[in-house]
Amino acid sequence: MPPGPFISPDPKVIALLDGKSFPVLFDVSKIEKKDVFTGTYMPSTDLTGGYRILSYLDPSEPKHAKLKQLIFFLLKSSAKRVIPEFEACYTELYDLLDKELAEKGKSSFQTVNDQAGFNFLCRAFFGSNPPDTKLGDDGPSLISKWVLFQLGPVLSLGLPTYVEELVIRTFPLPPFLVKKDYRRLYDFFYHSSGFVQDEAEKLGISREEVCHNLLFATCFNTFGGMKIFFPNMLKWISRAGVKLHTDLAQEIRSAIRSNGGKLTMAAMEQMPLMTSVVYEGLRIEPPVPSQYGRAKKDLLIESHDAVYQVKAGEMLYGYQPFATKDPKIFENPEEFVPDRFMGDDGGRLLKHVLWSNGPETEDPTTANKQCAGKDFVVLVSRLFVVELFRRYDSFEIEVGKSPLGAAVTVTSLKRASF
């Protein structure tokens, strides 16, 4: 796997090619997850304030449990703000799309989604609105540049291959080039997250260390996921056609009406098609497709067809779509099937949805590496589909390529007619 020298000390991996072998990556008794978050290399800690961030820690390391506990604390603290802040930020997004469509006949979803997503996360998590601070509207562009310095070695930017090999896959980009940008982000999070820093000190974690972790969890993990997954969802729902759009609009509006016209958790539990659509999006194109882990001991790993011997210290690599499009588990695995996860049969398939670095039927704990924000990500993805079809009957888009996710241009939005 890329990158090669002088970034990765050893690019060799053993690839897991089906849904039976892939889950070994989640077994922390067999697999070490230390410094493998980005693959066979680890970006410089100069990009994260000198700290190894939670994503790079193995559960056996003393700070892993404390830092993950603080992320759980943040999520719990923000629970009541999530739905109202999402409604507010994404109403603003659709107002901007409507305006630009009326003026120009098309509108880039990427730009407005990045701004709405970042503002939403800061308002929901920390009660702080970036445009009202020194950060202004610069958050998303600062994050994109900072993420490039970490993921550059495994991204394709659309440049000629020899240029990319030389510029981003041979030597690490020097962190000092984004130092000022990172400082601006850090200052915003430091001033906004006092209540989590207070909690961190009780656990023996410094205010500075937790702040770098909160920045990473918000900007890299969560914002990065929304930046990739929301355009991908638009792409798949658009391709599924007008009948699905109508079915979703009817289900969503009917559930909201029967709950007094308000969007609540109870209303969303009455939207099985919408929920299935989100899970199908996470199955067919997981936002983070690659996972890595190092064998802690000699292992025998079974696929559907054979058994393989793996030696202690060897790097295992899973390209998740090999597992989530496994034809021995899913019928028509290459097709986007909106109702795939409805009913009892659909429910039984959820254990094979693995986007969160674990099965959808299991929960993140301080002892595993499953995404701390697993339920939060599913919730905001459901809110995204709900807000879209609350407001519109149907939509049309054009899809281009982007280093992260799909580049979506909205060409038509049909306002709600019923």
Phi, psi and chi 1 to 4 in degrees:
 res  aa     phi    psi   chi1   chi2   chi3   chi4
   1 MET       -  145.5  -70.7  -62.3  -69.4      -
   2 PRO   -67.7  157.6   23.6  -30.8      -      -
   3 PRO   -86.8  170.8   33.6  -35.3      -      -
   4 GLY   -98.3 -159.2      -      -      -      -
   5 PRO   -65.4  146.5   23.5  -30.5      -      -
   6 PHE  -104.9   22.3  -58.7   85.6      -      -
   7 ILE   -95.5  -47.6  -61.9  175.2      -      -
   8 SER  -101.0  130.2  168.2      -      -      -
   9 PRO   -68.0  -28.8   18.8  -26.5      -      -
  10 ASP  -154.7  106.2 -179.1    5.3      -      -
  11 PRO   -82.5    0.3   29.0  -31.1      -      -
  12 LYS   -75.8  134.5  -66.9 -164.5  -68.2  -65.8
  13 VAL  -136.3  160.1  -61.2      -      -      -
  14 ILE  -106.2  119.0  -64.5  166.5      -      -
  15 ALA   -90.8  137.2      -      -      -      -
  16 LEU   -96.6  121.2  -55.0  161.7      -      -
  17 LEU  -109.1    4.2  -61.0  179.9      -      -
  18 ASP  -148.8  176.2   65.3   15.3      -      -
  19 GLY   -72.0  -13.3      -      -      -      -
  20 LYS   -85.8  -38.9 -171.6  168.0 -178.0 -173.2
  21 SER   -83.1  -30.6   56.6      -      -      -
  22 PHE   -55.7  -44.0 -169.8   93.9      -      -
  23 PRO   -62.8   -9.6  -25.6   36.7      -      -
  24 VAL   -59.2  -26.0   72.4      -      -      -
  25 LEU   -63.7  -19.5  -73.3  168.4      -      -
  26 PHE   -91.0   -7.8  -50.0  142.2      -      -
  27 ASP   -89.7   98.2 -172.8  -18.7      -      -
  28 VAL   -72.8   -7.8  -66.8      -      -      -
  29 SER   -77.7  -21.2   68.2      -      -      -
  30 LYS  -109.1  -26.3  -63.9  175.6  179.6  175.3
  31 ILE  -122.1  131.2  -57.8  -64.2      -      -
  32 GLU   -93.0  134.6 -175.5 -174.3   63.8      -
  33 LYS  -110.4   23.7  -59.6  -69.3  -79.2 -174.6
  34 LYS   -77.8  121.2 -176.8  179.2  179.7 -178.4
  35 ASP    60.7   30.0  -61.1  -20.0      -      -
  36 VAL  -116.9   10.4  -62.6      -      -      -
  37 PHE   -56.1  -41.8  176.5   64.7      -      -
  38 THR   -97.4   -2.8   43.2      -      -      -
  39 GLY   125.0 -135.9      -      -      -      -
  40 THR   -84.6    5.9   60.6      -      -      -
  41 TYR  -137.6  162.2   73.7  102.3      -      -
  42 MET  -126.3  127.3 -178.1 -175.6  165.9      -
  43 PRO   -61.3  156.1  -20.6   31.9      -      -
  44 SER   -59.5  138.1  167.0      -      -      -
  45 THR   -69.4   -9.2   54.3      -      -      -
  46 ASP   -62.2  -20.1  -70.6  -12.1      -      -
  47 LEU   -82.6   -8.7  -67.8  161.6      -      -
  48 THR  -132.7   39.0   49.5      -      -      -
  49 GLY    71.4   15.9      -      -      -      -
  50 GLY    89.8    1.1      -      -      -      -
  51 TYR  -105.4  144.7  -69.2   97.0      -      -
  52 ARG   -79.8  119.1  -77.2  173.8   62.9 -122.1
  53 ILE   -81.0  158.6  -63.3  -63.9      -      -
  54 LEU   -44.2  -43.6  174.6   60.9      -      -
  55 SER   -57.3  -24.9  -66.2      -      -      -
  56 TYR   -96.5   -2.5  -67.4   96.3      -      -
  57 LEU   -90.8  140.9  -58.4 -177.2      -      -
  58 ASP   -82.2  146.9 -174.2   75.6      -      -
  59 PRO   -57.0  -19.7  -27.2   35.4      -      -
  60 SER   -76.1  -13.3   62.8      -      -      -
  61 GLU   -80.3  138.0  -63.5 -178.6   72.1      -
  62 PRO   -54.7  -36.5  -21.3   28.8      -      -
  63 LYS   -79.8  -14.9  -79.5 -173.8  178.0  171.9
  64 HIS   -57.1  -51.0  179.2  -85.4      -      -
  65 ALA   -63.7  -41.4      -      -      -      -
  66 LYS   -66.4  -43.9  -69.0  177.7  179.2  179.6
  67 LEU   -68.2  -39.0  -72.0  168.5      -      -
  68 LYS   -68.6  -36.3 -162.6  162.7 -177.2 -178.6
  69 GLN   -60.2  -37.5 -162.8  174.6  -36.8      -
  70 LEU   -68.9  -33.8  -73.0  165.1      -      -
  71 ILE   -67.6  -41.1  -57.6  -61.7      -      -
  72 PHE   -60.5  -40.2  -70.4  145.4      -      -
  73 PHE   -61.6  -44.5  170.8   78.1      -      -
  74 LEU   -60.4  -46.1  172.9   69.4      -      -
  75 LEU   -62.8  -42.3  -70.0  161.8      -      -
  76 LYS   -65.9  -40.3 -165.8  174.8  176.3 -176.0
  77 SER   -63.8  -29.5  -54.1      -      -      -
  78 SER   -93.8   -1.9   65.1      -      -      -
  79 ALA   -50.7  -43.7      -      -      -      -
  80 LYS   -75.7  -16.9  -73.8 -178.3 -179.5  168.7
  81 ARG   -89.7  -16.2  -70.1 -167.9  -66.4  -91.1
  82 VAL   -61.3  -55.5  172.5      -      -      -
  83 ILE   -64.1  -51.2  -68.0  178.7      -      -
  84 PRO   -62.1  -38.3   13.4  -24.8      -      -
  85 GLU   -71.2  -35.4  -68.7  -64.2    2.7      -
  86 PHE   -65.0  -45.5 -165.6   94.1      -      -
  87 GLU   -56.3  -45.7  -75.4 -178.7  -69.9      -
  88 ALA   -65.2  -48.3      -      -      -      -
  89 CYS   -69.1  -37.9  -68.8      -      -      -
  90 TYR   -84.5  -19.9  -82.5   77.5      -      -
  91 THR   -65.1  -41.9  -64.6      -      -      -
  92 GLU   -60.8  -43.0 -143.9  171.2  -78.0      -
  93 LEU   -58.8  -48.2  173.1  145.5      -      -
  94 TYR   -69.7  -31.2  -69.3  124.0      -      -
  95 ASP   -60.5  -43.2  -73.5  -15.9      -      -
  96 LEU   -66.2  -41.6  -74.3  169.0      -      -
  97 LEU   -62.2  -45.6  -77.4  179.2      -      -
  98 ASP   -56.9  -45.6  -76.0  -22.7      -      -
  99 LYS   -63.8  -46.5 -172.3  178.7  171.3 -156.1
 100 GLU   -68.5  -37.2 -160.4  161.5  -64.8      -
 101 LEU   -61.0  -43.2  -95.3  176.5      -      -
 102 ALA   -63.4  -36.2      -      -      -      -
 103 GLU   -82.3  -41.4  -70.7  169.0    2.6      -
 104 LYS  -117.0  -11.2  -59.2  177.4 -175.2  170.9
 105 GLY    84.8   -7.5      -      -      -      -
 106 LYS  -159.5  163.3   59.9 -178.2 -178.9  178.6
 107 SER  -150.9  137.0  177.7      -      -      -
 108 SER   -73.8  123.0  163.2      -      -      -
 109 PHE   -73.3  -35.8  178.0   73.7      -      -
 110 GLN   -52.8  -51.6 -146.9   83.8    4.6      -
 111 THR   -62.2  -49.1  -45.2      -      -      -
 112 VAL   -71.4  -33.0  -73.6      -      -      -
 113 ASN   -66.0  -41.3 -179.1   53.5      -      -
 114 ASP   -59.9  -45.9  -75.3    1.8      -      -
 115 GLN   -67.4  -46.3 -160.9   63.7   59.6      -
 116 ALA   -63.3  -42.6      -      -      -      -
 117 GLY   -63.4  -45.4      -      -      -      -
 118 PHE   -66.7  -45.5 -177.8   65.5      -      -
 119 ASN   -61.0  -42.1  -69.6   -9.9      -      -
 120 PHE   -59.5  -49.0  156.0   68.8      -      -
 121 LEU   -61.6  -42.6  -69.5  172.9      -      -
 122 CYS   -67.9  -37.3  -64.5      -      -      -
 123 ARG   -72.6  -40.8  -75.6  158.8   62.8  163.3
 124 ALA   -72.0  -46.1      -      -      -      -
 125 PHE   -75.0  -43.3  -74.0  165.5      -      -
 126 PHE  -120.5   -2.7  -52.8  107.2      -      -
 127 GLY    65.6   26.3      -      -      -      -
 128 SER  -124.7  130.6 -176.3      -      -      -
 129 ASN  -101.0  109.6 -170.5   34.8      -      -
 130 PRO   -50.7  -42.1  -26.7   34.8      -      -
 131 PRO   -60.4  -20.3  -24.6   34.2      -      -
 132 ASP   -87.4    3.7  -61.0  -22.8      -      -
 133 THR  -119.3 -179.0   69.7      -      -      -
 134 LYS   -61.8  -23.2  -74.1 -179.3 -176.1  172.8
 135 LEU   -68.1  -32.2 -166.0   57.3      -      -
 136 GLY    59.1 -136.0      -      -      -      -
 137 ASP   -97.6   14.4  -68.9  -27.5      -      -
 138 ASP   -83.9  -12.4  -64.4  -19.1      -      -
 139 GLY   -46.6  -58.2      -      -      -      -
 140 PRO   -58.1  -39.6  -27.9   36.9      -      -
 141 SER   -71.0  -36.6   58.7      -      -      -
 142 LEU   -64.5  -41.5  -61.6  176.9      -      -
 143 ILE   -64.6  -44.8  -66.2  165.8      -      -
 144 SER   -57.8  -42.3  -64.3      -      -      -
 145 LYS   -66.5  -44.1 -164.9  168.3  156.0 -170.2
 146 TRP   -63.7  -41.2  170.7   66.7      -      -
 147 VAL   -66.3  -37.7  167.5      -      -      -
 148 LEU   -57.3  -38.6  171.6   64.1      -      -
 149 PHE   -68.3  -20.2  -85.1   61.7      -      -
 150 GLN   -94.7  -42.4  -64.0  169.1   77.8      -
 151 LEU   -98.9   -4.1  -67.6 -175.2      -      -
 152 GLY   -44.8  -45.6      -      -      -      -
 153 PRO   -61.7  -16.5  -25.2   34.9      -      -
 154 VAL  -119.8    8.0  -69.1      -      -      -
 155 LEU   -97.8  157.6  -71.4 -178.8      -      -
 156 SER  -114.9  120.0  176.4      -      -      -
 157 LEU   -95.3    1.5  -56.9 -179.9      -      -
 158 GLY    86.5    7.6      -      -      -      -
 159 LEU   -84.3  164.1  -58.9  169.5      -      -
 160 PRO   -55.1  143.2  -24.1   32.5      -      -
 161 THR   -53.2  -46.1  -53.6      -      -      -
 162 TYR   -64.6  -31.5   64.6   89.2      -      -
 163 VAL   -68.5  -47.5  174.8      -      -      -
 164 GLU   -61.6  -41.9  -70.0 -165.5  -14.7      -
 165 GLU   -58.7  -42.6  -76.4  -60.7  -38.3      -
 166 LEU   -74.1  -43.8 -166.8   61.3      -      -
 167 VAL   -83.8  -42.7  175.5      -      -      -
 168 ILE  -117.1   -8.6   57.1  175.2      -      -
 169 ARG  -118.2    7.7  -82.8 -162.9  -85.1  -76.9
 170 THR  -111.5  -44.4  -56.4      -      -      -
 171 PHE  -128.0  145.1  -60.0  100.4      -      -
 172 PRO   -64.5  142.9  -12.0   23.5      -      -
 173 LEU   -68.3  136.7  -65.4  166.6      -      -
 174 PRO   -68.8  123.1   16.4  -22.9      -      -
 175 PRO   -58.5  -26.9  -24.6   33.4      -      -
 176 PHE   -61.5  -21.6   75.9   84.6      -      -
 177 LEU   -67.5  -20.8  -66.8  175.1      -      -
 178 VAL  -115.2   12.4  -72.7      -      -      -
 179 LYS   -59.8  -45.2 -165.5  173.0 -179.2 -179.6
 180 LYS   -66.9  -41.1  -82.1 -174.7 -177.7  168.8
 181 ASP   -60.0  -46.1  -66.2  -13.2      -      -
 182 TYR   -64.3  -37.6 -175.7   74.5      -      -
 183 ARG   -61.6  -39.1 -171.0   74.5 -145.5 -178.4
 184 ARG   -63.3  -43.0  -75.1 -173.6   66.1 -162.2
 185 LEU   -63.7  -46.2  -72.4  167.7      -      -
 186 TYR   -58.9  -45.1  178.5   84.2      -      -
 187 ASP   -60.6  -40.4  -72.5  -14.7      -      -
 188 PHE   -61.2  -47.3  168.7   79.1      -      -
 189 PHE   -68.9  -35.6  -79.5   89.4      -      -
 190 TYR   -63.2  -42.7 -167.0   81.9      -      -
 191 HIS   -76.9  -18.3  -66.6  -54.6      -      -
 192 SER   -97.3  -16.8  -56.1      -      -      -
 193 SER  -114.6   28.6   62.5      -      -      -
 194 GLY   -52.7  -38.8      -      -      -      -
 195 PHE   -67.1  -30.9   67.1  102.8      -      -
 196 VAL   -78.5  -35.7 -168.5      -      -      -
 197 GLN   -62.7  -38.9  -64.8  168.7   35.5      -
 198 ASP   -59.8  -44.3  -66.2  -16.8      -      -
 199 GLU   -64.6  -38.4 -169.8   69.7   15.3      -
 200 ALA   -62.2  -42.5      -      -      -      -
 201 GLU   -61.6  -33.2  -75.4 -172.0  -40.1      -
 202 LYS   -63.6  -28.5  -65.9  177.4 -162.8  169.0
 203 LEU   -94.0    1.9  -63.3  175.2      -      -
 204 GLY    83.9   18.9      -      -      -      -
 205 ILE  -105.0  134.3  -57.1  -79.8      -      -
 206 SER   -68.9  154.8   73.5      -      -      -
 207 ARG   -60.1  -37.2  -60.6  179.7   85.1   83.2
 208 GLU   -66.4  -47.0 -174.0 -177.3   33.6      -
 209 GLU   -63.6  -43.2 -178.4  167.9    8.5      -
 210 VAL   -67.2  -32.6   75.3      -      -      -
 211 CYS   -65.5  -43.4 -171.4      -      -      -
 212 HIS   -61.3  -36.6  -72.2  -68.0      -      -
 213 ASN   -69.9  -38.7  -87.3  -84.6      -      -
 214 LEU   -66.1  -39.5  -68.0  171.3      -      -
 215 LEU   -60.8  -47.1 -170.0  163.7      -      -
 216 PHE   -64.8  -45.1 -165.0   92.5      -      -
 217 ALA   -63.0  -38.1      -      -      -      -
 218 THR   -77.4  -49.0  -52.3      -      -      -
 219 CYS   -85.9  -41.6  -60.2      -      -      -
 220 PHE   -87.1  -58.5 -166.2  112.3      -      -
 221 ASN   -67.6  -56.6  -58.5  128.9      -      -
 222 THR   -84.8  -53.4  -40.0      -      -      -
 223 PHE   -60.0  -42.6  172.1   75.8      -      -
 224 GLY   -58.7  -40.9      -      -      -      -
 225 GLY   -64.9  -44.1      -      -      -      -
 226 MET   -66.3  -36.8  -70.3  166.5   70.7      -
 227 LYS   -62.1  -35.4 -179.1 -177.6  173.4   70.1
 228 ILE   -86.5  -46.2  -64.9  168.3      -      -
 229 PHE   -77.4  -38.7 -172.1   58.0      -      -
 230 PHE   -62.3  -47.7  -75.2    7.3      -      -
 231 PRO   -61.4  -37.2  -23.6   33.7      -      -
 232 ASN   -63.0  -40.1  -76.1  -11.4      -      -
 233 MET   -61.1  -45.2  -79.6  -66.4  -69.1      -
 234 LEU   -56.5  -43.4  -84.0 -174.2      -      -
 235 LYS   -59.8  -49.2  174.7 -176.3   73.5  178.7
 236 TRP   -69.5  -40.6  -70.1  108.1      -      -
 237 ILE   -67.4  -38.3  -66.2  170.8      -      -
 238 SER   -62.0  -46.3  168.5      -      -      -
 239 ARG   -65.7  -26.6  -73.3  176.3 -178.4  171.4
 240 ALA   -69.9  -21.5      -      -      -      -
 241 GLY    98.9  173.6      -      -      -      -
 242 VAL   -65.6  -32.3  173.6      -      -      -
 243 LYS   -61.3  -43.7 -176.3 -178.4 -177.8  -50.6
 244 LEU   -62.9  -42.3  174.1   63.2      -      -
 245 HIS   -57.4  -45.5  -59.6 -177.0      -      -
 246 THR   -65.0  -44.2  -54.4      -      -      -
 247 ASP   -61.3  -42.6  -69.2  -14.2      -      -
 248 LEU   -65.7  -45.0  -77.7  167.3      -      -
 249 ALA   -59.7  -43.3      -      -      -      -
 250 GLN   -64.8  -47.2  -75.3  173.8  -22.2      -
 251 GLU   -62.0  -46.7  177.3 -174.0   82.8      -
 252 ILE   -66.9  -47.4  -72.2  163.2      -      -
 253 ARG   -68.6  -37.2  -67.7  171.3 -157.2  170.4
 254 SER   -64.3  -43.6  163.8      -      -      -
 255 ALA   -64.9  -39.3      -      -      -      -
 256 ILE   -67.8  -42.4  -68.2  171.5      -      -
 257 ARG   -60.1  -41.3  -87.0 -164.2  -64.3  -89.6
 258 SER   -75.8   -5.0   64.6      -      -      -
 259 ASN  -112.9   37.6  -78.9  -92.4      -      -
 260 GLY    73.3   20.9      -      -      -      -
 261 GLY    79.4    6.6      -      -      -      -
 262 LYS  -110.5  145.8  -75.6 -172.4  176.0  173.5
 263 LEU   -85.6  115.6  178.6   56.9      -      -
 264 THR  -132.4  170.4   59.1      -      -      -
 265 MET   -61.2  -38.9  -70.3  -59.3  -69.2      -
 266 ALA   -61.5  -41.9      -      -      -      -
 267 ALA   -62.6  -40.7      -      -      -      -
 268 MET   -69.3  -24.9  -70.5 -149.0  -67.5      -
 269 GLU   -70.6  -13.4  -67.3  -48.4  -47.9      -
 270 GLN   -97.8   23.1  -65.2  165.5   19.5      -
 271 MET  -126.2   67.7  -55.9  176.2 -171.3      -
 272 PRO   -64.6  -34.8   19.6  -30.4      -      -
 273 LEU   -66.8  -45.4  175.5   62.3      -      -
 274 MET   -58.0  -43.6  175.1  -83.8  -69.3      -
 275 THR   -65.1  -41.7  -57.5      -      -      -
 276 SER   -62.6  -40.4  175.6      -      -      -
 277 VAL   -59.5  -41.7  161.5      -      -      -
 278 VAL   -64.3  -46.7  168.1      -      -      -
 279 TYR   -62.7  -37.5  -75.3  137.3      -      -
 280 GLU   -67.0  -36.6  179.7   67.1  -18.2      -
 281 GLY   -62.9  -41.9      -      -      -      -
 282 LEU   -69.0  -28.9  -70.0  164.4      -      -
 283 ARG   -75.3  -50.6  176.1 -161.4   74.1   83.0
 284 ILE   -74.6  -27.9 -159.0  164.7      -      -
 285 GLU  -147.7   77.1 -162.6  168.3    4.8      -
 286 PRO   -59.7  137.8  -10.2   19.2      -      -
 287 PRO   -61.4  -31.3    6.6  -13.9      -      -
 288 VAL  -119.5   94.0 -177.0      -      -      -
 289 PRO   -76.9  -20.7   22.2  -28.2      -      -
 290 SER  -107.2  133.1  -64.9      -      -      -
 291 GLN  -130.8  145.4  -86.5   91.3   41.0      -
 292 TYR  -129.4  159.0  -66.9   81.0      -      -
 293 GLY  -168.0  151.6      -      -      -      -
 294 ARG  -107.1  132.4 -157.3  172.4  -74.9  -74.8
 295 ALA   -62.3  126.1      -      -      -      -
 296 LYS   -77.5  -24.6  -76.6 -175.7  173.3  178.7
 297 LYS  -152.1  173.0   52.8 -169.1  175.8 -174.0
 298 ASP   -62.1  132.9  -69.5   -1.9      -      -
 299 LEU  -130.1  153.8  -61.7  172.8      -      -
 300 LEU  -110.8  119.2  -66.9  174.3      -      -
 301 ILE  -113.8  126.1  -61.2  177.5      -      -
 302 GLU   -94.7  134.5  -72.3 -173.7   39.7      -
 303 SER  -103.8 -174.3   71.2      -      -      -
 304 HIS   -60.9  -29.7  -71.7  -55.2      -      -
 305 ASP  -111.4  -17.1  -51.1  -53.6      -      -
 306 ALA  -159.6  179.3      -      -      -      -
 307 VAL  -124.9  135.7 -178.5      -      -      -
 308 TYR  -121.0  142.2  -61.9   85.5      -      -
 309 GLN   -94.2  130.2 -167.1  168.9   27.7      -
 310 VAL  -122.8  134.1  172.0      -      -      -
 311 LYS   -88.7  150.3  -61.6  -79.7 -172.7 -137.6
 312 ALA   -54.5  134.9      -      -      -      -
 313 GLY    93.4  -13.2      -      -      -      -
 314 GLU   -76.8  147.9  -70.8 -174.2  -48.2      -
 315 MET   -91.0  126.4 -179.9   75.5   95.3      -
 316 LEU   -98.9  142.5  -66.5  169.0      -      -
 317 TYR  -131.3  130.8  165.9   65.0      -      -
 318 GLY  -120.4  122.7      -      -      -      -
 319 TYR   -94.0  106.3 -179.8   64.9      -      -
 320 GLN   -54.7  -39.3 -157.0  178.3  113.1      -
 321 PRO   -57.8  -23.2  -30.1   38.6      -      -
 322 PHE   -61.9  -32.0  -76.1  150.8      -      -
 323 ALA   -86.0  -42.8      -      -      -      -
 324 THR   -84.5   -4.3   57.6      -      -      -
 325 LYS  -118.8   25.9  -66.7 -177.5 -177.8  179.4
 326 ASP   -69.6  117.0 -176.3  -25.4      -      -
 327 PRO   -66.7  -15.2   19.4  -27.6      -      -
 328 LYS   -82.8   -8.4  -68.5 -169.3  176.4  172.8
 329 ILE  -112.4  -44.3  -65.8  171.6      -      -
 330 PHE  -113.0  132.6  -66.5  102.2      -      -
 331 GLU   -73.0  144.9  -81.3 -178.3   44.4      -
 332 ASN    43.5   57.8  -54.8  -42.3      -      -
 333 PRO   -63.7  -26.2   22.2  -32.3      -      -
 334 GLU   -82.9   -8.7  -61.8  -68.9  -22.5      -
 335 GLU   -94.8  143.9  -78.2  178.4   37.4      -
 336 PHE   -82.8  107.5 -177.2   81.7      -      -
 337 VAL  -109.3  100.5 -179.8      -      -      -
 338 PRO   -56.6  -36.2  -23.7   33.0      -      -
 339 ASP   -98.2   18.5   61.2   -2.4      -      -
 340 ARG   -55.7  -35.8 -171.6 -173.8  -65.6  -84.5
 341 PHE  -103.1   20.4  -65.3  100.1      -      -
 342 MET   -89.2  152.9  -72.2  175.4   72.1      -
 343 GLY    72.9 -177.5      -      -      -      -
 344 ASP   -64.4  -41.8  -69.0  -17.8      -      -
 345 ASP   -63.8  -42.0  -71.4  -14.7      -      -
 346 GLY   -63.2  -40.0      -      -      -      -
 347 GLY   -60.2  -36.3      -      -      -      -
 348 ARG   -69.0  -22.4  -79.1 -169.6  -78.9  -85.9
 349 LEU   -81.5  -14.4  -75.0  171.9      -      -
 350 LEU   -60.6  -26.8  -83.8  176.8      -      -
 351 LYS   -66.4  -14.6   66.4 -178.3  178.5 -173.4
 352 HIS   -96.8    4.3  -58.5  -67.6      -      -
 353 VAL   -91.8  117.3  175.1      -      -      -
 354 LEU  -122.8   12.0  -49.0  170.1      -      -
 355 TRP   -54.1  -28.6   71.3  -87.2      -      -
 356 SER   -88.5   15.7   65.1      -      -      -
 357 ASN    68.5   36.9 -153.7   21.9      -      -
 358 GLY   173.6  166.0      -      -      -      -
 359 PRO   -67.1  146.6  -16.2   29.4      -      -
 360 GLU   -63.6  -22.3 -168.2   58.5   34.5      -
 361 THR   -84.3   -3.3   47.0      -      -      -
 362 GLU  -112.4  167.5  -67.4 -179.9   16.9      -
 363 ASP  -116.5  147.2  -66.0  -43.9      -      -
 364 PRO   -68.0  140.6   20.5  -27.1      -      -
 365 THR  -135.0  172.8   68.5      -      -      -
 366 THR   -71.0  -12.1   53.0      -      -      -
 367 ALA   -97.0   -5.2      -      -      -      -
 368 ASN  -123.4  179.5   65.5   23.4      -      -
 369 LYS  -106.9   15.6  -74.2  -56.0  -72.5 -179.1
 370 GLN   -67.4  143.6 -168.8  160.5   18.2      -
 371 CYS   -51.7  123.0  171.1      -      -      -
 372 ALA   -59.3  -33.4      -      -      -      -
 373 GLY   -94.7   24.3      -      -      -      -
 374 LYS   -50.2  -54.7  165.2 -177.9  169.4  -91.2
 375 ASP   -68.8  -33.0  -66.3  -19.5      -      -
 376 PHE   -63.7  -44.4  175.3   83.1      -      -
 377 VAL   -64.0  -42.8  171.0      -      -      -
 378 VAL   -63.2  -41.3  171.8      -      -      -
 379 LEU   -62.0  -48.5  170.6   59.5      -      -
 380 VAL   -70.0  -28.8  -64.7      -      -      -
 381 SER   -68.6  -38.0  -58.1      -      -      -
 382 ARG   -66.4  -42.7  -69.6  166.8   76.8 -167.1
 383 LEU   -60.3  -36.9  -74.0  169.9      -      -
 384 PHE   -61.1  -46.2  175.3   66.8      -      -
 385 VAL   -67.5  -40.0  179.1      -      -      -
 386 VAL   -61.5  -49.9  168.0      -      -      -
 387 GLU   -63.4  -34.4  -70.4  -59.0  -32.4      -
 388 LEU   -62.9  -48.3  177.3   63.3      -      -
 389 PHE   -91.4   -5.4  -72.7  102.6      -      -
 390 ARG   -68.2  -34.6 -106.0  177.8  120.8  170.5
 391 ARG  -101.6  -30.5 -176.9  163.3  173.0  140.0
 392 TYR  -126.8  146.1  -56.4  106.2      -      -
 393 ASP   -78.4  -38.0  -74.5  -14.0      -      -
 394 SER  -161.1  168.2 -170.9      -      -      -
 395 PHE  -153.9  161.5   65.5   95.4      -      -
 396 GLU  -132.8  145.6  -69.9  173.8   14.0      -
 397 ILE  -140.0  164.2   58.8  170.7      -      -
 398 GLU  -115.7  141.9  -68.4  168.1   -4.4      -
 399 VAL  -117.9  126.6 -179.3      -      -      -
 400 GLY  -118.0 -174.0      -      -      -      -
 401 LYS   -95.5  149.6  -79.0 -173.6  178.4  174.1
 402 SER  -146.6  149.7  157.0      -      -      -
 403 PRO   -57.9  -30.7  -22.1   30.9      -      -
 404 LEU  -127.1  109.8  -68.4  167.9      -      -
 405 GLY    77.7 -160.5      -      -      -      -
 406 ALA  -103.4  143.6      -      -      -      -
 407 ALA   -90.3  106.4      -      -      -      -
 408 VAL  -104.3  129.6  167.1      -      -      -
 409 THR  -114.6  122.8  -57.8      -      -      -
 410 VAL   -82.8  127.5  179.8      -      -      -
 411 THR  -111.8  -16.3   54.7      -      -      -
 412 SER  -158.2  136.9  163.7      -      -      -
 413 LEU  -132.5  118.1  -71.1  166.8      -      -
 414 LYS   -97.8  112.1 -171.0 -178.4  170.3 -164.6
 415 ARG   -63.0  151.3  -73.2  -58.0  -69.2 -104.9
 416 ALA   -55.1  132.4      -      -      -      -
 417 SER  -115.5   -2.2   60.1      -      -      -
 418 PHE  -145.1      -   60.1   87.4      -      -
